[in-house]
Amino acid sequence: MSRSRFRGRNTFVNGGQPGTEEAYEELRESRNRKRIKHFVTAEMRYPDEALRRRLAEVEYVWSHGDKYWKLAAHYYGDSRYWWIIAWYNLKPTDAHCRIGDRLKIPMPLNKILKYYGY
């Protein structure tokens, strides 16, 4: 079973309070909501050298048609862990990867998840 990267994350509510910015007013109205609950942006620390030494790294060469979710499905058995590969390689989206880039897939998954508190 996949562990959610949103578990334990702080949230805030947009709308319904005096002085709230109205950037989401149209969205709230279209969804018939007075307020929208948002997750606070995660602040993830980069794996330290001690952890990197304990992990195995599978080297992967980025090629045409690759996507992080496809790599996560292949190496971890679950596409929802795409963000681990992105974060570990300091390339936040697929668009940051170029054909021929060498990526490192951290293994095993349970160690990296434990490091991030999942």
Secondary structure by P-SEA (a helix, b strand, c coil): ccccccccbbbbbccccccccccaaaaaaaacccbbbbbcccccccccaaaaaabbbbbbbbcccccaaaaaaaccccccaaaaaaaaacccccccccccbbbbbbcaaaaaaaaacc
